[in-house]
């Protein structure tokens, strides 16, 4: 993202199948990501939560909302790294 916009260096997008799961993912990121959270939006609705960590923007979508907005299409020119599984402890498994 560094070369494509001035807003952020990294964009993280993930999704869940329910509002409860969206909130749980959001809570876990807030609890475990050791960076300053500048802004949080959409938590109450649980359809699209945006967390602004400055150089990292995190989007947690309800799957239906993610399909509708399709941010991956908007940022198709950005390099992509897919995380296939994220265990509780240790490093996530990355595709490629």
C-alpha positions, -999 to +999 in steps of 0.1 A: +000+000+000+030+023+006+033+032-031-005+034-038-018+059-012-008+083+015-033+070+041-016+038+053+012+014+046-007-018+052-043-028+047-056-059+065-090-073+055-107-102+071-143-114+075-166-135+096-200-151+093-218-133+121-219-100+140-207-118+171-177-132+152-169-098+138-168-083+173-148-112+186-121-108+159-120-070+165-117-076+203-089-100+198-070-077+174-073-048+199-062-070+227-032-085+209-019-060+184+007-039+202+002-006+184-017+025+193-053+024+181-061+059+167-097+052+157-124+025+158-156+026+138-185+003+132-181-019+162-217-015+175-232-025+141-208-053+136-211-053+098-178-035+090-154-025+117-125-002+108-095+000+131-070+028+123-035+020+137-019+047+115+005+027+093-019-003+095-057-001+087-077-032+097-111-040+082-132-067+098-162-075+077-194-095+080-190-117+049-220-104+031-208-068+036-173-078+024-187-094-007-207-062-014-179-037-010-151-059-024-122-038-012-098-062-028-110-050-062-105-014-052-069-021-042-061-047-068-028-031-077-015-036-042+007-066-034-014-092-016-004-118+011-031-142+021-031-156+057-047-190+056-048-198+093-039-180+124-032-202+154-036-189+189+001-190+195+030-187+171+032-172+136+003-173+111+006-196+081+010-176+049+002-185+014+031-186-010 
